[in-house]
Amino acid sequence: MKKFFSLFKNKKFLRGFIGGVVVLLAIAGLLFYQFTRDRVFIDDSLISAPLITISPGNSGQVSEMDVTEGQMVKRGDTLAVVGGQAIRADTDGLVVSANDVTGSTVSPQTQLIQMINPVSLRVAGTIDENKGLNLIRVGQVVSFSVDAFPGKTYWGYVDEISPTAKQEQLAFSISSERPTQQFVVYARFDATKYPELKNGMSAKMTVYTKTNPNL
């Protein structure tokens, strides 16, 4: 051990050691640059699909609730009967919530059922406006992972970029610091290829900004 520490008293060895560390740090920096170049990372992401809200067309008493949460339905299936009229599904979908109010009188403002179409699942990632948003374009290739299946990579493409910030600031504080706005980037993927992906799963997204959006 003493012999090892005595080496650091040797100026020639010390210079060589420091030089080696500098080279290693430079290599690590270069590898990191190569890995992150032309990529935008969006860690705050979620698998989601647009909600389809089902409400009665007219006021009336709910005599039947024919679906439950988690049930798959086909277009044309009866979802509920209100005031003697059947409410049918306009599309295939998955019921994510069903408000069983059988026997109650409801109005067109009552939200009876919420559905999603699994084919419409997308990755929605929230990104600060100064973290590479200006580099993202519709059509760019996207890879993403989900917490539920660690180590597996999925692929898609940028489908939409929100035109407005998630939460617009209506008033500025006394501070001169400008607030950082956040925008949502949506990525489409082939849901039939990845049937294990479910609505609400947490995800992390990488956008490859040098991929050709026109392909």
GUVEX-648750 format. One line per field, with one value per atom (N, C-alpha, C): residue number from 1; atom name; z, y, x. Coordinates in nm, 3 decimals. Example, Ala and Ser with C-alpha at 12.3 -4.5 7.8 and 13.67 -1.06 7.14 Angstrom:
2
num = [1, 1, 1, 2, 2, 2] $
atome = [N, CA, C, N, CA, C] $
Z = [0.780, 0.780, 0.780, 0.708, 0.714, 0.787] $
Y = [-0.569, -0.450, -0.330, -0.225, -0.106, 0.003] $
X = [1.319, 1.230, 1.320, 1.285, 1.367, 1.290] $
end
This chain:
215
num = [1, 1, 1, 2, 2, 2, 3, 3, 3, 4, 4, 4, 5, 5, 5, 6, 6, 6, 7, 7, 7, 8, 8, 8, 9, 9, 9, 10, 10, 10, 11, 11, 11, 12, 12, 12, 13, 13, 13, 14, 14, 14, 15, 15, 15, 16, 16, 16, 17, 17, 17, 18, 18, 18, 19, 19, 19, 20, 20, 20, 21, 21, 21, 22, 22, 22, 23, 23, 23, 24, 24, 24, 25, 25, 25, 26, 26, 26, 27, 27, 27, 28, 28, 28, 29, 29, 29, 30, 30, 30, 31, 31, 31, 32, 32, 32, 33, 33, 33, 34, 34, 34, 35, 35, 35, 36, 36, 36, 37, 37, 37, 38, 38, 38, 39, 39, 39, 40, 40, 40, 41, 41, 41, 42, 42, 42, 43, 43, 43, 44, 44, 44, 45, 45, 45, 46, 46, 46, 47, 47, 47, 48, 48, 48, 49, 49, 49, 50, 50, 50, 51, 51, 51, 52, 52, 52, 53, 53, 53, 54, 54, 54, 55, 55, 55, 56, 56, 56, 57, 57, 57, 58, 58, 58, 59, 59, 59, 60, 60, 60, 61, 61, 61, 62, 62, 62, 63, 63, 63, 64, 64, 64, 65, 65, 65, 66, 66, 66, 67, 67, 67, 68, 68, 68, 69, 69, 69, 70, 70, 70, 71, 71, 71, 72, 72, 72, 73, 73, 73, 74, 74, 74, 75, 75, 75, 76, 76, 76, 77, 77, 77, 78, 78, 78, 79, 79, 79, 80, 80, 80, 81, 81, 81, 82, 82, 82, 83, 83, 83, 84, 84, 84, 85, 85, 85, 86, 86, 86, 87, 87, 87, 88, 88, 88, 89, 89, 89, 90, 90, 90, 91, 91, 91, 92, 92, 92, 93, 93, 93, 94, 94, 94, 95, 95, 95, 96, 96, 96, 97, 97, 97, 98, 98, 98, 99, 99, 99, 100, 100, 100, 101, 101, 101, 102, 102, 102, 103, 103, 103, 104, 104, 104, 105, 105, 105, 106, 106, 106, 107, 107, 107, 108, 108, 108, 109, 109, 109, 110, 110, 110, 111, 111, 111, 112, 112, 112, 113, 113, 113, 114, 114, 114, 115, 115, 115, 116, 116, 116, 117, 117, 117, 118, 118, 118, 119, 119, 119, 120, 120, 120, 121, 121, 121, 122, 122, 122, 123, 123, 123, 124, 124, 124, 125, 125, 125, 126, 126, 126, 127, 127, 127, 128, 128, 128, 129, 129, 129, 130, 130, 130, 131, 131, 131, 132, 132, 132, 133, 133, 133, 134, 134, 134, 135, 135, 135, 136, 136, 136, 137, 137, 137, 138, 138, 138, 139, 139, 139, 140, 140, 140, 141, 141, 141, 142, 142, 142, 143, 143, 143, 144, 144, 144, 145, 145, 145, 146, 146, 146, 147, 147, 147, 148, 148, 148, 149, 149, 149, 150, 150, 150, 151, 151, 151, 152, 152, 152, 153, 153, 153, 154, 154, 154, 155, 155, 155, 156, 156, 156, 157, 157, 157, 158, 158, 158, 159, 159, 159, 160, 160, 160, 161, 161, 161, 162, 162, 162, 163, 163, 163, 164, 164, 164, 165, 165, 165, 166, 166, 166, 167, 167, 167, 168, 168, 168, 169, 169, 169, 170, 170, 170, 171, 171, 171, 172, 172, 172, 173, 173, 173, 174, 174, 174, 175, 175, 175, 176, 176, 176, 177, 177, 177, 178, 178, 178, 179, 179, 179, 180, 180, 180, 181, 181, 181, 182, 182, 182, 183, 183, 183, 184, 184, 184, 185, 185, 185, 186, 186, 186, 187, 187, 187, 188, 188, 188, 189, 189, 189, 190, 190, 190, 191, 191, 191, 192, 192, 192, 193, 193, 193, 194, 194, 194, 195, 195, 195, 196, 196, 196, 197, 197, 197, 198, 198, 198, 199, 199, 199, 200, 200, 200, 201, 201, 201, 202, 202, 202, 203, 203, 203, 204, 204, 204, 205, 205, 205, 206, 206, 206, 207, 207, 207, 208, 208, 208, 209, 209, 209, 210, 210, 210, 211, 211, 211, 212, 212, 212, 213, 213, 213, 214, 214, 214, 215, 215, 215] $
atome = [N, CA, C, N, CA, C, N, CA, C, N, CA, C, N, CA, C, N, CA, C, N, CA, C, N, CA, C, N, CA, C, N, CA, C, N, CA, C, N, CA, C, N, CA, C, N, CA, C, N, CA, C, N, CA, C, N, CA, C, N, CA, C, N, CA, C, N, CA, C, N, CA, C, N, CA, C, N, CA, C, N, CA, C, N, CA, C, N, CA, C, N, CA, C, N, CA, C, N, CA, C, N, CA, C, N, CA, C, N, CA, C, N, CA, C, N, CA, C, N, CA, C, N, CA, C, N, CA, C, N, CA, C, N, CA, C, N, CA, C, N, CA, C, N, CA, C, N, CA, C, N, CA, C, N, CA, C, N, CA, C, N, CA, C, N, CA, C, N, CA, C, N, CA, C, N, CA, C, N, CA, C, N, CA, C, N, CA, C, N, CA, C, N, CA, C, N, CA, C, N, CA, C, N, CA, C, N, CA, C, N, CA, C, N, CA, C, N, CA, C, N, CA, C, N, CA, C, N, CA, C, N, CA, C, N, CA, C, N, CA, C, N, CA, C, N, CA, C, N, CA, C, N, CA, C, N, CA, C, N, CA, C, N, CA, C, N, CA, C, N, CA, C, N, CA, C, N, CA, C, N, CA, C, N, CA, C, N, CA, C, N, CA, C, N, CA, C, N, CA, C, N, CA, C, N, CA, C, N, CA, C, N, CA, C, N, CA, C, N, CA, C, N, CA, C, N, CA, C, N, CA, C, N, CA, C, N, CA, C, N, CA, C, N, CA, C, N, CA, C, N, CA, C, N, CA, C, N, CA, C, N, CA, C, N, CA, C, N, CA, C, N, CA, C, N, CA, C, N, CA, C, N, CA, C, N, CA, C, N, CA, C, N, CA, C, N, CA, C, N, CA, C, N, CA, C, N, CA, C, N, CA, C, N, CA, C, N, CA, C, N, CA, C, N, CA, C, N, CA, C, N, CA, C, N, CA, C, N, CA, C, N, CA, C, N, CA, C, N, CA, C, N, CA, C, N, CA, C, N, CA, C, N, CA, C, N, CA, C, N, CA, C, N, CA, C, N, CA, C, N, CA, C, N, CA, C, N, CA, C, N, CA, C, N, CA, C, N, CA, C, N, CA, C, N, CA, C, N, CA, C, N, CA, C, N, CA, C, N, CA, C, N, CA, C, N, CA, C, N, CA, C, N, CA, C, N, CA, C, N, CA, C, N, CA, C, N, CA, C, N, CA, C, N, CA, C, N, CA, C, N, CA, C, N, CA, C, N, CA, C, N, CA, C, N, CA, C, N, CA, C, N, CA, C, N, CA, C, N, CA, C, N, CA, C, N, CA, C, N, CA, C, N, CA, C, N, CA, C, N, CA, C, N, CA, C, N, CA, C, N, CA, C, N, CA, C, N, CA, C, N, CA, C, N, CA, C, N, CA, C, N, CA, C, N, CA, C, N, CA, C, N, CA, C, N, CA, C, N, CA, C, N, CA, C, N, CA, C, N, CA, C, N, CA, C, N, CA, C, N, CA, C, N, CA, C, N, CA, C, N, CA, C, N, CA, C, N, CA, C, N, CA, C, N, CA, C, N, CA, C, N, CA, C, N, CA, C, N, CA, C, N, CA, C, N, CA, C, N, CA, C, N, CA, C, N, CA, C, N, CA, C, N, CA, C, N, CA, C, N, CA, C] $
Z = [0.000, 0.000, 0.000, 0.082, 0.088, -0.047, -0.112, -0.243, -0.343, -0.331, -0.422, -0.403, -0.276, -0.250, -0.282, -0.271, -0.300, -0.448, -0.533, -0.676, -0.703, -0.620, -0.640, -0.605, -0.539, -0.510, -0.629, -0.722, -0.843, -0.944, -0.975, -1.062, -1.201, -1.252, -1.384, -1.385, -1.281, -1.270, -1.252, -1.168, -1.139, -1.266, -1.345, -1.470, -1.565, -1.570, -1.657, -1.610, -1.476, -1.419, -1.450, -1.427, -1.453, -1.602, -1.686, -1.830, -1.870, -1.808, -1.837, -1.797, -1.679, -1.632, -1.728, -1.772, -1.866, -1.996, -2.047, -2.170, -2.151, -2.037, -2.009, -2.001, -1.935, -1.925, -2.062, -2.145, -2.281, -2.363, -2.351, -2.422, -2.374, -2.241, -2.184, -2.233, -2.238, -2.287, -2.433, -2.514, -2.655, -2.676, -2.600, -2.610, -2.569, -2.464, -2.419, -2.526, -2.586, -2.693, -2.812, -2.850, -2.963, -2.933, -2.806, -2.768, -2.766, -2.720, -2.702, -2.823, -2.916, -3.032, -3.116, -3.162, -3.249, -3.181, -3.049, -2.976, -2.872, -2.854, -2.747, -2.655, -2.526, -2.428, -2.354, -2.349, -2.279, -2.177, -2.053, -1.949, -1.895, -1.894, -1.840, -1.949, -1.971, -2.078, -2.026, -2.104, -2.061, -2.183, -2.171, -2.276, -2.254, -2.357, -2.340, -2.472, -2.462, -2.580, -2.550, -2.653, -2.630, -2.565, -2.466, -2.399, -2.484, -2.492, -2.559, -2.451, -2.436, -2.331, -2.387, -2.317, -2.359, -2.264, -2.321, -2.244, -2.317, -2.245, -2.312, -2.401, -2.507, -2.595, -2.535, -2.448, -2.384, -2.237, -2.159, -2.018, -2.007, -1.903, -1.883, -1.772, -1.741, -1.635, -1.693, -1.622, -1.665, -1.623, -1.721, -1.690, -1.701, -1.776, -1.792, -1.803, -1.741, -1.767, -1.812, -1.940, -2.001, -2.010, -1.958, -1.963, -1.827, -1.804, -1.681, -1.718, -1.621, -1.642, -1.683, -1.785, -1.833, -1.943, -1.982, -2.084, -2.224, -2.317, -2.457, -2.525, -2.608, -2.680, -2.829, -2.908, -3.052, -3.095, -3.208, -3.261, -3.278, -3.224, -3.232, -3.107, -3.017, -2.892, -2.807, -2.735, -2.642, -2.516, -2.480, -2.361, -2.242, -2.268, -2.162, -2.228, -2.146, -2.193, -2.104, -2.166, -2.093, -2.155, -2.069, -2.118, -2.228, -2.223, -2.323, -2.451, -2.462, -2.581, -2.553, -2.643, -2.626, -2.669, -2.588, -2.624, -2.674, -2.799, -2.861, -2.884, -2.891, -2.915, -3.061, -3.082, -3.218, -3.276, -3.190, -3.234, -3.142, -3.187, -3.098, -2.988, -2.871, -2.764, -2.635, -2.541, -2.406, -2.308, -2.225, -2.125, -2.009, -1.982, -1.873, -1.748, -1.766, -1.650, -1.690, -1.596, -1.620, -1.492, -1.501, -1.385, -1.373, -1.289, -1.276, -1.191, -1.260, -1.192, -1.231, -1.242, -1.279, -1.184, -1.242, -1.163, -1.145, -1.175, -1.159, -1.290, -1.276, -1.392, -1.427, -1.553, -1.596, -1.710, -1.737, -1.842, -1.946, -2.057, -2.158, -2.104, -1.990, -1.931, -1.844, -1.820, -1.734, -1.810, -1.751, -1.811, -1.760, -1.848, -1.807, -1.822, -1.934, -1.969, -2.034, -2.007, -2.078, -2.142, -2.267, -2.341, -2.406, -2.444, -2.533, -2.643, -2.757, -2.864, -2.856, -2.819, -2.801, -2.924, -3.042, -3.164, -3.165, -3.087, -3.083, -2.975, -2.909, -2.805, -2.863, -2.788, -2.827, -2.703, -2.726, -2.616, -2.610, -2.494, -2.475, -2.379, -2.429, -2.347, -2.322, -2.198, -2.161, -2.159, -2.233, -2.245, -2.222, -2.150, -2.133, -2.268, -2.289, -2.418, -2.452, -2.352, -2.376, -2.370, -2.381, -2.372, -2.505, -2.617, -2.747, -2.824, -2.774, -2.843, -2.985, -3.004, -3.136, -3.240, -3.194, -3.286, -3.330, -3.265, -3.288, -3.401, -3.492, -3.605, -3.617, -3.670, -3.697, -3.798, -3.771, -3.860, -3.816, -3.719, -3.673, -3.597, -3.608, -3.541, -3.390, -3.319, -3.173, -3.120, -3.018, -2.941, -2.801, -2.735, -2.598, -2.520, -2.390, -2.299, -2.196, -2.133, -2.029, -1.901, -1.789, -1.660, -1.637, -1.694, -1.669, -1.736, -1.842, -1.914, -1.932, -1.824, -1.830, -1.927, -1.999, -2.091, -2.231, -2.253, -2.385, -2.452, -2.580, -2.654, -2.758, -2.766, -2.862, -2.959, -3.076, -3.180, -3.235, -3.273, -3.333, -3.404, -3.418, -3.483, -3.425, -3.432, -3.380, -3.462, -3.394, -3.460, -3.448, -3.337, -3.311, -3.207, -3.218, -3.116, -3.074, -2.945, -2.899, -2.941, -2.994, -3.042, -2.929, -2.810, -2.697, -2.576, -2.481, -2.359, -2.275, -2.192, -2.106, -2.011, -1.956, -1.858, -1.885, -1.949, -1.983, -1.859, -1.850, -1.739, -1.770, -1.693, -1.719, -1.655, -1.558, -1.491, -1.450, -1.458, -1.418, -1.273, -1.206, -1.069, -1.071, -0.954, -0.943, -0.992, -0.980, -1.024, -1.174, -1.217, -1.359, -1.434, -1.361, -1.424, -1.505, -1.631, -1.717, -1.687, -1.676, -1.649, -1.770, -1.744, -1.852, -1.881, -2.006, -2.046, -2.086, -2.077, -2.114, -2.226, -2.318, -2.431, -2.436, -2.504, -2.514, -2.655, -2.662, -2.789, -2.792, -2.898, -2.911, -3.015, -2.982, -3.074, -3.101, -3.226, -3.268, -3.278, -3.245, -3.264, -3.303, -3.350, -3.393, -3.270, -3.222, -3.099, -3.118, -3.239, -3.262, -3.252, -3.272, -3.262, -3.117, -3.032, -2.891, -2.803, -2.804, -2.730, -2.578, -2.529, -2.384, -2.330, -2.417, -2.372, -2.336, -2.220, -2.168, -2.142, -2.149, -2.121, -1.979, -1.966, -1.835, -1.792, -1.871, -1.834, -1.843, -1.746, -1.748, -1.851, -1.920, -2.027, -2.031, -2.107, -2.138, -2.289, -2.348, -2.494, -2.540, -2.654, -2.720, -2.863, -2.901, -3.037, -3.114, -3.230, -3.314, -3.415, -3.385, -3.459, -3.599, -3.632, -3.765, -3.860, -3.813, -3.902, -3.995, -4.112, -4.214, -4.188, -4.155, -4.128, -4.248, -4.368, -4.490, -4.527, -4.452, -4.484, -4.429] $
Y = [-0.121, 0.000, 0.126, 0.124, 0.240, 0.264, 0.151, 0.163, 0.228, 0.192, 0.248, 0.399, 0.443, 0.586, 0.662, 0.592, 0.659, 0.696, 0.623, 0.654, 0.795, 0.842, 0.975, 1.086, 1.049, 1.148, 1.163, 1.067, 1.072, 1.163, 1.277, 1.377, 1.321, 1.238, 1.182, 1.091, 1.008, 0.920, 1.001, 1.105, 1.187, 1.257, 1.309, 1.374, 1.274, 1.155, 1.052, 1.010, 0.999, 0.959, 1.064, 1.192, 1.301, 1.306, 1.287, 1.286, 1.174, 1.056, 0.943, 0.973, 1.036, 1.071, 1.169, 1.269, 1.369, 1.302, 1.208, 1.137, 1.058, 0.987, 0.909, 0.999, 1.114, 1.207, 1.261, 1.287, 1.336, 1.231, 1.107, 0.998, 0.983, 0.988, 0.977, 1.090, 1.211, 1.326, 1.311, 1.259, 1.239, 1.134, 1.024, 0.920, 0.972, 1.054, 1.112, 1.205, 1.284, 1.376, 1.298, 1.190, 1.110, 1.047, 1.008, 0.942, 1.041, 1.161, 1.258, 1.349, 1.351, 1.439, 1.400, 1.499, 1.479, 1.400, 1.407, 1.342, 1.438, 1.427, 1.503, 1.401, 1.409, 1.314, 1.375, 1.300, 1.345, 1.238, 1.258, 1.157, 1.157, 1.273, 1.284, 1.248, 1.117, 1.071, 0.969, 0.950, 0.865, 0.802, 0.674, 0.609, 0.652, 0.707, 0.755, 0.751, 0.761, 0.768, 0.869, 0.935, 1.031, 0.963, 1.029, 0.976, 1.000, 0.899, 0.909, 0.911, 1.021, 1.036, 1.006, 0.918, 0.877, 0.938, 1.015, 1.076, 1.049, 1.050, 1.028, 1.146, 1.117, 1.225, 1.308, 1.245, 1.313, 1.273, 1.353, 1.319, 1.197, 1.117, 0.999, 0.912, 0.808, 0.717, 0.607, 0.577, 0.469, 0.336, 0.257, 0.127, 0.013, 0.037, -0.066, -0.001, -0.065, -0.035, -0.166, -0.174, -0.300, -0.323, -0.229, -0.245, -0.213, -0.266, -0.238, -0.195, -0.137, -0.091, -0.207, -0.185, -0.288, -0.375, -0.353, -0.435, -0.382, -0.472, -0.436, -0.441, -0.343, -0.339, -0.321, -0.360, -0.344, -0.232, -0.175, -0.073, -0.128, -0.055, -0.098, -0.169, -0.209, -0.274, -0.177, -0.231, -0.150, -0.124, 0.003, 0.041, 0.063, 0.122, 0.151, 0.179, 0.178, 0.214, 0.325, 0.439, 0.557, 0.604, 0.612, 0.656, 0.568, 0.440, 0.346, 0.343, 0.427, 0.432, 0.375, 0.289, 0.228, 0.325, 0.333, 0.409, 0.308, 0.326, 0.228, 0.287, 0.199, 0.242, 0.282, 0.396, 0.444, 0.383, 0.320, 0.263, 0.147, 0.064, -0.037, 0.036, -0.024, 0.044, -0.033, 0.027, -0.027, 0.067, 0.016, 0.097, 0.123, 0.248, 0.281, 0.329, 0.369, 0.401, 0.389, 0.339, 0.324, 0.363, 0.470, 0.523, 0.453, 0.350, 0.271, 0.347, 0.413, 0.490, 0.436, 0.304, 0.240, 0.284, 0.325, 0.373, 0.522, 0.589, 0.735, 0.804, 0.928, 1.009, 1.094, 1.089, 1.159, 1.255, 1.347, 1.447, 1.432, 1.504, 1.497, 1.544, 1.613, 1.657, 1.549, 1.440, 1.333, 1.246, 1.229, 1.143, 1.001, 0.917, 0.780, 0.688, 0.699, 0.603, 0.677, 0.630, 0.678, 0.559, 0.578, 0.472, 0.527, 0.435, 0.469, 0.366, 0.406, 0.312, 0.274, 0.149, 0.110, 0.137, 0.136, 0.164, 0.308, 0.394, 0.536, 0.568, 0.465, 0.490, 0.563, 0.660, 0.735, 0.756, 0.795, 0.838, 0.990, 1.041, 1.186, 1.229, 1.310, 1.353, 1.502, 1.542, 1.683, 1.733, 1.841, 1.892, 2.042, 2.089, 2.233, 2.295, 2.416, 2.483, 2.504, 2.507, 2.531, 2.404, 2.288, 2.161, 2.085, 2.159, 2.094, 2.092, 2.160, 2.163, 2.217, 2.314, 2.376, 2.281, 2.167, 2.070, 1.961, 1.954, 1.844, 1.879, 1.782, 1.799, 1.675, 1.696, 1.584, 1.491, 1.361, 1.261, 1.206, 1.272, 1.223, 1.091, 1.007, 0.876, 0.893, 0.809, 0.812, 0.670, 0.658, 0.533, 0.564, 0.465, 0.488, 0.358, 0.373, 0.259, 0.287, 0.182, 0.196, 0.131, 0.188, 0.136, -0.007, -0.045, -0.178, -0.289, -0.253, -0.354, -0.302, -0.299, -0.244, -0.323, -0.250, -0.314, -0.333, -0.306, -0.324, -0.187, -0.179, -0.054, -0.065, 0.041, 0.048, 0.163, 0.157, 0.256, 0.318, 0.445, 0.515, 0.639, 0.738, 0.863, 0.979, 1.098, 1.215, 1.239, 1.243, 1.255, 1.396, 1.463, 1.595, 1.668, 1.798, 1.883, 1.985, 1.992, 2.081, 2.225, 2.295, 2.432, 2.535, 2.498, 2.589, 2.520, 2.598, 2.543, 2.472, 2.378, 2.304, 2.396, 2.495, 2.585, 2.725, 2.802, 2.937, 3.026, 3.108, 3.200, 3.329, 3.357, 3.475, 3.600, 3.580, 3.696, 3.662, 3.760, 3.742, 3.787, 3.724, 3.764, 3.889, 3.942, 4.060, 4.029, 3.902, 3.862, 3.885, 3.920, 3.944, 3.814, 3.703, 3.574, 3.528, 3.495, 3.450, 3.304, 3.268, 3.128, 3.041, 2.918, 2.822, 2.746, 2.753, 2.686, 2.541, 2.459, 2.319, 2.286, 2.202, 2.160, 2.008, 1.955, 1.810, 1.764, 1.662, 1.599, 1.461, 1.435, 1.307, 1.221, 1.093, 0.999, 0.883, 0.855, 0.744, 0.617, 0.503, 0.373, 0.271, 0.157, 0.050, -0.027, 0.006, -0.057, -0.207, -0.251, -0.394, -0.471, -0.402, -0.465, -0.476, -0.387, -0.384, -0.396, -0.511, -0.525, -0.515, -0.528, -0.522, -0.379, -0.279, -0.140, -0.100, -0.039, -0.004, 0.146, 0.194, 0.334, 0.370, 0.478, 0.525, 0.480, 0.394, 0.350, 0.465, 0.471, 0.572, 0.533, 0.634, 0.607, 0.713, 0.683, 0.778, 0.774, 0.893, 0.904, 0.969, 0.922, 0.984, 1.017, 1.144, 1.188, 1.203, 1.140, 1.146, 1.259, 1.373, 1.495, 1.499, 1.413, 1.415, 1.316, 1.243, 1.153, 1.235, 1.184, 1.257, 1.252, 1.364, 1.363, 1.325, 1.330, 1.303, 1.154, 1.073, 0.931, 0.863] $
X = [0.083, 0.000, 0.086, 0.193, 0.282, 0.349, 0.384, 0.447, 0.352, 0.223, 0.123, 0.112, 0.101, 0.087, 0.216, 0.327, 0.453, 0.464, 0.391, 0.392, 0.342, 0.246, 0.188, 0.287, 0.397, 0.501, 0.596, 0.586, 0.667, 0.597, 0.661, 0.597, 0.568, 0.656, 0.635, 0.512, 0.502, 0.385, 0.258, 0.267, 0.150, 0.100, 0.194, 0.155, 0.088, 0.145, 0.087, -0.050, -0.065, -0.193, -0.299, -0.265, -0.361, -0.395, -0.294, -0.318, -0.413, -0.395, -0.484, -0.627, -0.644, -0.779, -0.844, -0.766, -0.819, -0.864, -0.783, -0.818, -0.947, -0.957, -1.078, -1.201, -1.187, -1.299, -1.338, -1.238, -1.265, -1.339, -1.295, -1.363, -1.506, -1.525, -1.660, -1.748, -1.691, -1.767, -1.805, -1.712, -1.739, -1.847, -1.839, -1.941, -2.078, -2.081, -2.208, -2.264, -2.176, -2.220, -2.276, -2.204, -2.251, -2.387, -2.406, -2.531, -2.647, -2.622, -2.732, -2.751, -2.654, -2.665, -2.786, -2.858, -2.973, -3.085, -3.091, -3.198, -3.257, -3.386, -3.453, -3.519, -3.487, -3.540, -3.659, -3.769, -3.890, -3.926, -3.882, -3.903, -4.046, -4.110, -4.245, -4.346, -4.367, -4.454, -4.555, -4.660, -4.772, -4.837, -4.874, -4.953, -5.099, -5.161, -5.298, -5.373, -5.504, -5.591, -5.701, -5.753, -5.862, -5.982, -6.039, -6.158, -6.282, -6.364, -6.494, -6.600, -6.670, -6.770, -6.908, -6.979, -7.114, -7.216, -7.308, -7.417, -7.549, -7.662, -7.791, -7.828, -7.903, -7.947, -8.058, -8.137, -8.249, -8.255, -8.324, -8.345, -8.435, -8.413, -8.496, -8.439, -8.512, -8.469, -8.381, -8.274, -8.184, -8.244, -8.282, -8.341, -8.240, -8.133, -8.029, -7.891, -7.793, -7.652, -7.590, -7.555, -7.517, -7.366, -7.287, -7.141, -7.082, -6.963, -6.889, -6.747, -6.679, -6.542, -6.452, -6.371, -6.280, -6.336, -6.460, -6.523, -6.493, -6.463, -6.447, -6.584, -6.611, -6.738, -6.711, -6.810, -6.804, -6.899, -6.869, -6.958, -7.098, -7.195, -7.334, -7.384, -7.291, -7.334, -7.414, -7.512, -7.591, -7.511, -7.498, -7.423, -7.515, -7.631, -7.728, -7.863, -7.967, -8.101, -8.152, -8.183, -8.230, -8.362, -8.467, -8.597, -8.652, -8.618, -8.666, -8.586, -8.481, -8.399, -8.259, -8.217, -8.085, -7.974, -7.870, -7.750, -7.647, -7.604, -7.515, -7.376, -7.277, -7.139, -7.122, -7.059, -7.031, -6.905, -6.824, -6.698, -6.659, -6.569, -6.511, -6.436, -6.429, -6.356, -6.351, -6.281, -6.266, -6.333, -6.422, -6.489, -6.393, -6.362, -6.271, -6.347, -6.471, -6.555, -6.701, -6.783, -6.926, -6.999, -7.076, -7.147, -7.282, -7.288, -7.411, -7.513, -7.603, -7.709, -7.845, -7.853, -7.978, -8.090, -8.204, -8.318, -8.321, -8.210, -8.204, -8.244, -8.288, -8.319, -8.197, -8.158, -8.038, -8.074, -7.980, -7.998, -7.887, -7.896, -7.788, -7.653, -7.652, -7.525, -7.461, -7.534, -7.482, -7.382, -7.266, -7.164, -7.185, -7.239, -7.269, -7.148, -7.081, -6.975, -6.859, -6.739, -6.621, -6.550, -6.510, -6.443, -6.316, -6.229, -6.117, -6.114, -6.059, -6.034, -5.887, -5.854, -5.714, -5.628, -5.688, -5.613, -5.562, -5.627, -5.591, -5.488, -5.433, -5.333, -5.212, -5.161, -5.042, -4.955, -4.831, -4.745, -4.754, -4.791, -4.799, -4.689, -4.595, -4.482, -4.484, -4.462, -4.459, -4.315, -4.288, -4.152, -4.149, -4.045, -4.026, -3.991, -4.037, -4.017, -3.870, -3.783, -3.641, -3.557, -3.621, -3.548, -3.549, -3.556, -3.548, -3.678, -3.780, -3.909, -3.894, -3.806, -3.789, -3.730, -3.675, -3.614, -3.712, -3.827, -3.920, -4.016, -4.036, -4.126, -4.216, -4.335, -4.426, -4.360, -4.365, -4.308, -4.174, -4.108, -3.979, -3.994, -3.893, -3.895, -3.884, -3.956, -3.957, -3.935, -3.852, -3.846, -3.895, -3.953, -3.999, -3.998, -3.994, -4.000, -4.108, -4.157, -4.258, -4.208, -4.247, -4.199, -4.244, -4.360, -4.415, -4.334, -4.259, -4.180, -4.037, -3.960, -3.824, -3.736, -3.653, -3.560, -3.613, -3.743, -3.802, -3.820, -3.785, -3.796, -3.907, -3.987, -4.097, -4.068, -4.135, -4.107, -4.235, -4.224, -4.336, -4.286, -4.372, -4.333, -4.414, -4.358, -4.428, -4.554, -4.666, -4.796, -4.854, -4.820, -4.879, -4.796, -4.791, -4.729, -4.834, -4.862, -4.970, -4.941, -5.042, -5.021, -5.013, -5.058, -5.054, -4.994, -4.946, -4.886, -4.992, -4.946, -5.038, -5.112, -5.041, -5.102, -5.053, -5.137, -5.097, -5.095, -4.993, -4.979, -5.056, -5.158, -5.240, -5.181, -5.096, -5.036, -4.895, -4.807, -4.668, -4.651, -4.559, -4.530, -4.442, -4.414, -4.329, -4.188, -4.149, -4.017, -4.003, -3.881, -3.854, -3.830, -3.824, -3.797, -3.918, -3.895, -4.004, -4.036, -4.165, -4.201, -4.172, -4.130, -4.105, -4.234, -4.278, -4.401, -4.373, -4.475, -4.462, -4.561, -4.515, -4.597, -4.603, -4.703, -4.720, -4.686, -4.601, -4.565, -4.630, -4.706, -4.776, -4.706, -4.687, -4.625, -4.720, -4.743, -4.829, -4.746, -4.807, -4.741, -4.846, -4.801, -4.892, -4.939, -5.057, -5.108, -5.132, -5.159, -5.180, -5.049, -4.938, -4.806, -4.762, -4.813, -4.774, -4.899, -4.967, -5.093, -5.076, -4.953, -4.931, -4.939, -4.932, -4.936, -5.078, -5.093, -5.226, -5.236, -5.358, -5.386, -5.341, -5.263, -5.221, -5.083, -5.015, -4.881, -4.781, -4.689, -4.583, -4.477, -4.423, -4.328, -4.219, -4.113, -4.007, -3.987, -3.973, -3.969, -3.840, -3.790, -3.675, -3.714, -3.697, -3.727, -3.596, -3.587, -3.467, -3.487, -3.428, -3.460, -3.401, -3.305, -3.247, -3.313, -3.416, -3.487, -3.576, -3.600, -3.674, -3.823, -3.888, -4.032, -4.115, -4.056, -4.133, -4.136, -4.059, -4.057, -4.180] $
end
